[in-house]
Amino acid sequence: MLYKQRTKPKQLEGLQSLARRLTPAHEKYRFIQEELYKILAGHGGELEYDRCMKEVHTDFPHAILHDLSLSQNGVQFQIDSLFIAPDRIIITEVKNIADKIIIKANPTQFLKESQTGSRNVFRNPIAEVERKIHFLNSWLRAKDIHLPVTGLITFAHNNEILIEEPPTIPILTNYEAPAFFRELPIESTILAKSDIQKLAHVLLTDHQDYNPFPLAARYGIHPNELKNGVLCDNCPNEQAIVREKDLWNCPICGNKSREPYEQAIKEYFMLIGKQLTNREFCRFTGLTCRHTAKRLLSSPLLRKEGTRKSTKYTLTT
């Protein structure tokens, strides 16, 4: 049974906003585009895994939680997908790599080989899974839950995979994952159906969305290097739009909107800071009237703190 669906990563939304507020001439523009591509590709591979896992119907009770983020011993760790069976928990690490995969032994190395024959080493997913198993085991012990935790690695594409020696963790394609779980040999019943349900709810309660914001500071970009203005979501040129009475108008595509500034508010918090003032809002959006800014900042998106010049705004969620 599915207990948690996957949502769009906050980092993906933030990178999309960061990319459109950088000029192509910026020294980090290409790097941000590459980061955006990696996150987008990874999310796409995870969604493909989720679609495949809809085929999982077993004779034993189970729970599936996608995109789980937990904290233990001051460390936040993210799990692509988690499967609770009566006798174990299985962590799945999903990779979206289209190239040929070569797994070398002694020491273990993961390489991707392009169609031209060039090879590049990428981060060892076995080490990633083992790290997450370690922290999940610690989390379970803290809850006085005793259950073996194992791992699984899947690739989103039907890659050609060459393995020198059998790995310590099974490696499959997304397409093969449903059969892996359907045919899972249940060796004992540590958890009854009700126990699995309780554990799934405890995991959901402890889940904490990963918050990577603000991104500008994280990537070493000064706020002054970002494009100012309320940007048009309809225009491919991401043109700053102008306010005409109660409407915002894009001079390029002609699109009109009443509340595009709310996206600008969200982008400020994704990119620049955790608090917003009237002056900062004017600078970021290009507004010249602080009274207009004050009225727009009465948005339900924001919580007001302080009075007069000390007034600051934070997001309500």
C-alpha positions in Angstrom: 0.0 0.0 0.0 1.3 3.5 -0.9 1.5 5.7 2.2 3.5 8.6 0.7 3.7 9.9 -2.8 6.6 11.8 -4.3 6.4 15.6 -4.7 8.4 18.0 -6.8 11.7 18.7 -5.1 12.0 22.2 -3.6 15.5 22.4 -4.9 14.2 21.8 -8.5 11.7 24.7 -8.2 14.4 26.9 -6.6 17.0 26.2 -9.3 14.4 26.9 -12.0 13.9 30.3 -10.4 17.6 30.9 -10.0 18.4 30.0 -13.6 15.8 32.4 -15.0 17.2 35.3 -12.8 20.7 34.8 -14.0 22.0 36.3 -17.3 23.7 33.8 -19.7 26.8 35.9 -19.3 27.0 35.2 -15.5 30.0 33.1 -14.6 27.8 30.5 -12.8 25.0 30.4 -15.4 26.3 27.2 -17.0 26.9 25.5 -13.7 23.4 26.3 -12.5 22.0 24.9 -15.8 23.9 21.7 -15.2 22.7 21.4 -11.6 19.1 22.0 -12.8 19.5 19.3 -15.5 20.8 16.8 -12.9 18.0 17.4 -10.4 15.4 17.3 -13.2 16.8 14.1 -14.6 16.9 12.5 -11.1 13.3 13.5 -10.4 12.3 12.1 -13.8 13.9 8.7 -13.0 12.2 8.6 -9.6 8.8 9.3 -11.1 9.4 6.5 -13.6 10.3 4.2 -10.6 7.0 5.3 -8.9 5.0 4.4 -12.0 6.6 0.9 -12.1 5.9 0.3 -8.4 2.2 0.8 -9.0 2.4 -2.8 -10.4 3.4 -4.2 -6.9 0.6 -6.3 -5.5 1.8 -8.9 -3.0 0.4 -11.8 -0.9 1.9 -10.2 2.2 1.1 -6.8 3.8 3.5 -4.0 2.9 3.9 -0.3 2.9 5.6 2.0 0.3 6.8 5.5 1.1 8.4 7.6 -1.7 10.8 10.5 -1.1 11.2 10.2 2.6 13.4 12.6 4.5 14.4 11.9 8.1 16.7 13.3 10.7 18.9 11.3 13.1 21.8 12.4 15.3 21.6 15.9 13.7 21.9 14.5 10.2 19.1 14.8 7.6 19.0 11.9 5.2 16.8 11.4 2.2 15.5 8.1 0.9 14.3 7.8 -2.7 11.8 5.0 -1.8 11.2 2.8 1.2 9.5 -0.6 1.3 8.3 -2.1 4.6 7.8 -5.9 4.5 6.8 -8.2 7.4 10.5 -9.2 7.9 12.6 -6.2 6.7 12.8 -2.7 5.3 14.3 -2.1 1.9 15.8 1.3 0.8 15.8 1.9 -2.9 18.3 4.3 -4.5 17.1 5.4 -8.0 19.6 6.5 -10.6 18.7 8.1 -14.0 21.7 7.5 -16.2 21.2 6.7 -19.9 24.8 5.5 -20.6 26.3 2.0 -20.3 27.1 1.2 -16.7 30.3 -0.5 -15.7 30.8 -1.7 -12.1 34.4 -2.5 -11.2 35.6 -4.4 -8.2 38.5 -4.0 -5.7 37.9 -1.1 -5.2 34.2 -0.8 -6.2 33.8 1.9 -8.9 30.8 2.9 -10.9 31.5 4.2 -14.4 29.3 5.5 -17.2 30.4 5.0 -20.8 28.9 7.2 -23.5 28.3 6.1 -27.1 31.6 7.7 -28.0 33.4 5.4 -25.6 34.4 8.0 -23.1 34.2 6.9 -19.5 33.4 8.9 -16.3 33.3 7.8 -12.7 30.1 8.7 -10.8 29.4 8.6 -7.1 29.1 5.0 -5.7 25.4 4.4 -5.1 26.3 1.4 -2.9 28.0 3.7 -0.5 25.0 6.1 -0.6 22.6 3.3 0.3 24.9 2.0 3.1 25.0 5.5 4.6 21.2 5.7 4.6 21.0 2.2 6.0 23.3 3.3 8.9 21.2 6.3 9.7 17.8 4.5 9.3 19.1 1.7 11.7 20.0 4.4 14.2 16.6 6.0 13.8 14.8 2.6 14.3 16.9 1.8 17.4 15.9 5.2 18.9 12.3 4.2 18.4 12.9 0.7 19.9 12.1 -0.9 16.6 14.2 -3.9 15.6 14.0 -4.8 12.0 16.7 -5.6 9.4 17.3 -2.9 6.8 18.6 -3.8 3.3 19.1 -1.9 0.1 18.3 -1.9 -3.6 19.7 0.2 -6.5 17.7 0.7 -9.7 18.5 2.5 -12.9 15.7 4.4 -14.7 16.8 3.3 -18.2 17.2 -0.3 -19.5 21.0 0.3 -19.4 23.6 -2.2 -20.4 25.2 -3.1 -17.1 28.5 -4.9 -16.8 29.4 -6.1 -13.3 32.8 -7.6 -12.6 31.7 -9.2 -9.3 28.3 -9.7 -7.6 27.6 -6.5 -5.7 26.7 -6.4 -2.0 23.4 -4.7 -2.9 21.1 -5.9 -5.8 21.2 -3.7 -8.9 18.2 -3.7 -11.2 16.4 -1.5 -13.7 13.2 0.3 -12.6 11.2 -2.1 -14.9 12.5 -5.1 -12.9 11.7 -3.6 -9.5 8.0 -4.7 -9.3 8.9 -8.4 -9.8 11.7 -8.1 -7.2 9.2 -7.0 -4.6 6.4 -9.4 -5.6 8.8 -12.3 -5.4 10.4 -11.2 -2.1 10.8 -14.3 0.1 9.3 -13.6 3.5 11.4 -15.5 6.0 9.6 -14.6 9.2 6.8 -12.3 10.4 8.4 -9.7 12.6 5.7 -7.1 11.8 2.0 -7.9 11.4 -0.1 -5.8 9.1 -1.1 -3.4 11.9 2.6 -3.0 12.9 3.5 -2.1 9.3 0.8 0.5 9.3 1.9 1.9 12.6 5.6 2.1 11.4 4.5 3.8 8.1 2.6 6.4 10.1 5.6 7.0 12.5 7.8 7.5 9.4 5.3 10.0 8.0 5.1 11.9 11.2 8.9 12.2 11.4 9.3 13.1 7.7 10.8 16.6 7.2 10.8 18.2 3.8 14.3 19.0 2.8 14.7 22.8 2.7 17.7 23.9 0.6 16.9 27.6 0.6 18.1 30.3 0.2 19.9 29.1 -3.0 21.8 32.2 -4.0 24.1 32.1 -0.9 24.4 28.3 -1.2 25.8 28.7 -4.7 27.9 31.8 -3.9 25.8 34.2 -5.9 25.2 37.8 -4.5 21.6 39.0 -4.6 22.7 42.0 -6.7 23.7 39.6 -9.5 20.1 38.4 -10.0 17.6 40.0 -12.4 15.1 42.2 -10.6 11.5 42.6 -11.4 8.3 40.5 -11.5 9.0 38.1 -14.3 6.4 36.9 -16.9 5.6 33.2 -16.5 4.1 33.1 -20.0 7.0 34.7 -21.9 9.9 32.5 -23.0 12.2 35.5 -22.7 11.3 35.8 -19.0 10.7 39.5 -19.4 10.1 41.7 -16.4 6.5 42.8 -16.5 5.1 46.2 -15.5 2.2 47.1 -13.3 -0.7 49.1 -14.8 -3.3 49.9 -12.1 -4.5 46.5 -10.8 -3.0 44.4 -13.7 0.6 43.4 -14.5 1.3 43.5 -18.2 4.1 41.9 -20.2 5.3 44.2 -23.0 6.7 41.3 -25.0 3.9 38.7 -25.1 1.0 40.9 -23.9 0.0 38.5 -21.1 -1.9 40.2 -18.3 -2.2 38.9 -14.7 -3.5 40.1 -11.4 -1.2 38.3 -8.9 2.2 37.4 -10.5 3.9 39.2 -7.7 3.1 36.2 -5.5 5.6 34.1 -7.5 8.2 36.9 -7.0 7.6 36.7 -3.2 8.2 32.9 -3.3 11.3 33.4 -5.4 12.7 35.9 -2.9 12.5 33.3 -0.1 13.8 30.5 -2.4 16.8 32.6 -3.5 17.7 35.4 -1.1 16.5 35.2 2.5 14.2 34.0 5.2 12.8 37.4 6.0 11.5 40.2 3.7 11.1 43.9 4.3 9.2 46.5 2.3 12.5 48.0 1.0 13.8 44.6 -0.1 10.6 43.7 -1.8 10.7 47.0 -3.8 14.3 46.3 -4.8 13.6 42.7 -5.8 10.4 43.5 -7.8 11.4 46.9 -9.2 8.4 48.6 -7.5 9.0 52.3 -6.7 6.1 53.0 -4.4 6.4 51.6 -0.9 2.7 52.0 -0.2 1.9 49.8 -3.2 4.5 47.3 -1.9 2.9 47.4 1.6 -0.5 46.5 0.1 1.0 43.7 -1.9 2.8 42.3 1.1 -0.5 41.8 2.8 -0.6 38.5 0.8 -1.9 35.4 2.6 1.5 33.9 1.7 3.1 36.1 4.4 3.1 36.5 8.1 3.8 40.1 9.4 6.1 40.7 12.3 6.9 44.0 14.0 5.6 47.5 13.2 6.6 50.6 11.1 10.2 50.5 10.0 10.9 47.2 11.9 8.2 45.4 10.0 9.4 42.1 8.5 7.5 39.4 6.6 8.1 35.6 6.7 6.4 32.8 4.8 3.3 31.3 6.4 4.4 27.8 5.4 
